[in-house]
Amino acid sequence: MNDSILVIGTRRYSSWSLRGWLAVRLAGLDVREQVIPLADNGETPAIRTISPNGKVPYLEHDGVAVWESLALCEYCAEQAPGLWPADARARAYARSIAAEMHAGFRAVRAAMPMNTGRENRPLAAGTTADIDADIARIDAIWTEARLDFGKSGSFLFGEKFGMADAMFAPIVSRFLSYGVNPSPESRAYMTAVRAHPLMEEWYQLAAQEPKQWQQARFEGIA
């Protein structure tokens, strides 16, 4: 029996779970997956009994416990070298934007929660200056990375979908859900990320989740 486990939340909504799941799958770790549906009030007691910080994703692999998405990405990259760029300058840029994603863009994250069941439906009330500033910064990051480091492929650092892409994948999902229309360079990147087989698998699994897992606080956003 495999004792290694990845604990994630509702796939339809859990952006941090998506990041951790992508990292684990990219690294090829042999783990079983446990999905815990997120509570509608934002607190899920079942997760708190497993994860030290009460949040997902949570990984136990070969006796090692890892929580927090960015730490999980770093752990997975140690198991499968090559998930960060090989070039030192590119790697520094990739880690910097991954950390910026981990800590920032709160306006977009608050106004546009991930919902894989929502497609190309802008916010009825429109955006705010804070949301627009986040979108502009994300657009700049994607464009800079692709023009400087990713010219040889469809992703931020070339042909390979790596850890930086995993960190930004939920933002791609959000932009697609809420009809955000950034620059042509960023739109091409969004198309490539959404078409990646792992993203397609995540969306399919999310669509198979029980309807009772859906939450009014996310589904009711106009």
ZAMARGU-4260 file (C-alpha; in steps of 0.2 Angstrom, whole numbers, plus 5000, padded with zeros to 4 digits):
<rodrens>
0) 5000/5000/5000 | 5006/5017/4995 | 5007/5028/5011 | 5012/5044/5001 | 4997/5056/4999
5) 4992/5072/4992 | 4977/5081/5000 | 4968/5094/4990 | 4952/5103/4991 | 4937/5105/4979
10) 4945/5105/4961 | 4932/5117/4955 | 4938/5131/4966 | 4954/5127/4975 | 4968/5136/4966
15) 4981/5132/4978 | 4977/5114/4977 | 4979/5115/4958 | 4996/5122/4960 | 5001/5108/4972
20) 4993/5095/4961 | 5002/5101/4945 | 5019/5101/4954 | 5016/5083/4960 | 5011/5077/4943
25) 5025/5086/4934 | 5038/5078/4946 | 5030/5061/4944 | 5028/5057/4962 | 5019/5041/4966
30) 5005/5047/4978 | 4987/5043/4981 | 4975/5058/4981 | 4962/5063/4994 | 4950/5077/4989
35) 4941/5085/5004 | 4927/5096/4999 | 4929/5114/5005 | 4916/5121/5017 | 4905/5135/5011
40) 4910/5146/5026 | 4928/5145/5022 | 4933/5134/5036 | 4935/5115/5033 | 4938/5106/5049
45) 4943/5089/5040 | 4958/5098/5033 | 4964/5105/5049 | 4965/5087/5056 | 4978/5083/5042
50) 4987/5098/5037 | 4997/5108/5050 | 4991/5125/5044 | 4973/5119/5041 | 4975/5122/5022
55) 4978/5113/5006 | 4988/5106/4997 | 4996/5095/5009 | 5009/5082/5004 | 5016/5067/5013
60) 5029/5058/5002 | 5042/5045/5008 | 5040/5051/5026 | 5042/5069/5022 | 5028/5081/5025
65) 5026/5097/5015 | 5012/5111/5015 | 5011/5128/5007 | 5011/5127/4988 | 5027/5136/4985
70) 5037/5124/4997 | 5028/5110/4989 | 5034/5116/4972 | 5052/5117/4978 | 5051/5099/4986
75) 5044/5092/4969 | 5058/5101/4959 | 5071/5093/4971 | 5064/5076/4966 | 5063/5080/4948
80) 5077/5092/4943 | 5073/5102/4927 | 5056/5109/4933 | 5064/5126/4936 | 5075/5133/4921
85) 5092/5127/4920 | 5099/5144/4916 | 5103/5154/4932 | 5096/5171/4926 | 5080/5162/4920
90) 5079/5152/4936 | 5080/5168/4947 | 5067/5176/4937 | 5056/5161/4938 | 5057/5159/4957
95) 5054/5178/4959 | 5038/5178/4949 | 5032/5162/4958 | 5035/5170/4974 | 5026/5186/4968
100) 5012/5175/4963 | 5012/5167/4980 | 5011/5183/4990 | 5002/5195/4978 | 4988/5199/4966
105) 4975/5199/4981 | 4963/5210/4971 | 4961/5198/4957 | 4961/5183/4969 | 4947/5191/4979
110) 4936/5197/4965 | 4938/5183/4954 | 4939/5166/4964 | 4944/5151/4953 | 4928/5142/4946
115) 4932/5130/4933 | 4913/5129/4929 | 4913/5147/4924 | 4918/5152/4906 | 4921/5169/4899
120) 4909/5179/4910 | 4915/5196/4915 | 4911/5203/4932 | 4894/5212/4930 | 4900/5227/4940
125) 4917/5228/4930 | 4934/5230/4937 | 4942/5242/4950 | 4959/5251/4949 | 4966/5238/4960
130) 4960/5223/4949 | 4966/5232/4934 | 4984/5235/4941 | 4985/5216/4946 | 4980/5211/4928
135) 4992/5223/4920 | 5006/5217/4931 | 5002/5198/4927 | 5001/5203/4909 | 5018/5211/4910
140) 5026/5196/4919 | 5019/5184/4906 | 5025/5195/4891 | 5042/5198/4898 | 5045/5180/4902
145) 5040/5173/4886 | 5049/5187/4875 | 5065/5185/4886 | 5066/5167/4890 | 5051/5157/4882
150) 5054/5161/4863 | 5057/5143/4859 | 5040/5137/4865 | 5023/5140/4872 | 5026/5142/4890
155) 5035/5155/4901 | 5052/5148/4899 | 5050/5138/4883 | 5043/5122/4877 | 5042/5114/4895
160) 5027/5117/4906 | 5037/5120/4923 | 5035/5126/4941 | 5032/5144/4936 | 5018/5139/4924
165) 5011/5128/4938 | 5010/5144/4950 | 5001/5154/4937 | 4990/5141/4930 | 4975/5146/4942
170) 4977/5164/4936 | 4975/5158/4918 | 4959/5149/4924 | 4953/5164/4932 | 4956/5175/4917
175) 4947/5163/4906 | 4932/5162/4918 | 4930/5180/4920 | 4934/5185/4902 | 4950/5195/4905
180) 4958/5200/4889 | 4976/5204/4891 | 4989/5207/4877 | 4991/5195/4862 | 5007/5187/4870
185) 4998/5183/4886 | 4982/5177/4877 | 4993/5164/4867 | 5001/5159/4884 | 4983/5156/4891
190) 4978/5146/4877 | 4994/5135/4879 | 4991/5132/4897 | 4973/5128/4896 | 4977/5115/4882
195) 4990/5106/4893 | 4985/5088/4896 | 4986/5090/4915 | 4975/5106/4915 | 4963/5096/4904
200) 4963/5082/4916 | 4960/5094/4931 | 4945/5102/4922 | 4938/5085/4918 | 4940/5079/4936
205) 4932/5095/4942 | 4917/5093/4931 | 4914/5075/4939 | 4913/5082/4957 | 4896/5080/4965
210) 4885/5095/4963 | 4882/5096/4981 | 4900/5102/4983 | 4896/5118/4973 | 4895/5134/4984
215) 4884/5148/4983 | 4898/5161/4987 | 4907/5156/4971 | 4893/5152/4960 | 4883/5167/4964
220) 4896/5180/4958 | 4888/5190/4945
</rodrens>
